Amino acid sequence: MKYLWVVIFLVVLIWSGIQPKSQATWVLEVLPAVIGALILVFTYQKFRLTTLLYVLILLHCIILMVGGHYTYAEVPLFDGLFGAQRNNYDKLGHFAQGFVPALIAREILIRKNVVNGRGWLNFFVICIAMTLSAVYELVEWGVAVISGEGADAFLGTQGYVWDTQSDMAMALIGALCALIFLSKIHDDQLAKLASR
């Protein structure tokens, strides 16, 4: 499983780096995936995650790398999808930005016994996911201020005045969906992991 994960990650990473639409945007978009992969490599022996989480992290990395290759505003499959006037690939990215970190936070909080009770667990998982989303929006803003007009490809706003707020709303929806639809499966995998 781990070798397949690494192979898929590297193949998509190499593909995404071949003639990307913007080299600077590619670096900015792909860097979180590379950092995440390195963290997984260095923690694999000491803090192995559930299979579910490894699969979801890989999917999130692929979303980042595809967005880096084309820029989020120009991913071909999402042009005019469902009659939309804008390319909404960035909304998929922000949904994943809530969905996957929510499960990462959930797994760490459960395994480290940080929180008592499911209500508090869910509350802190949502808080962590939203904090990451807000920090990412602040990074986007900082890049825009530093680089000026060149940041349009990285920001992916496409002239939408409420882009930041809708990005954070998508992250919230993603985090809620992760908790609603995957908590039971995640609990089952956590139990199997604990029994090893």
Sequence and secondary structure as in RCSB ss.txt:
>XXXX:A:sequence
MKYLWVVIFLVVLIWSGIQPKSQATWVLEVLPAVIGALILVFTYQKFRLTTLLYVLILLHCIILMVGGHYTYAEV
PLFDGLFGAQRNNYDKLGHFAQGFVPALIAREILIRKNVVNGRGWLNFFVICIAMTLSAVYELVEWGVAVISGEG
ADAFLGTQGYVWDTQSDMAMALIGALCALIFLSKIHDDQLAKLASR
>XXXX:A:secstr
 HHHHHHHHHHHHHHHHSS S HHHHHHHHHHHHHHHHHHHHHTTTS   HHHHHHHHHHHHHHHHHHHH TT  
GGGTTGGG SS  HHHHHHHHHHHHHHHHHHHHHHHTT   SHHHHHHHHHHHHHHHHHHHHHHHHHHHHHHGGG
GHHHH  TT TTHHHHHHHHHHHHHHHHHHHHHHHHHHHHHHHHH 
